């Protein structure tokens, strides 16, 4: 019987399944996914901060209150914006005839 390349009883030297299922590859893949996720969140936060900064600078140039621009982007429970909103004098809205 001829043995050699086509013999199914011999195990190949390099097994892709064993390589993929090894612990090191799994740990490296999880670390890579985690680093990419952290980088994406950091980049998003940086871009959002730069956008707010640019809008506040434009508001100052136009004479708009920069705190009002900041509060437009703030969270719902931001204490500074709650106090700011409560101190704004209310004016009637609508089209009233005098």
HELIX and SHEET records of a PDB file:
HELIX    1   1 UNK A   16  UNK A   20  1                                   5    
HELIX    2   2 UNK A   23  UNK A   62  1                                  40    
HELIX    3   3 UNK A   66  UNK A   73  1                                   8    
HELIX    4   4 UNK A   79  UNK A   86  1                                   8    
END                                                                             
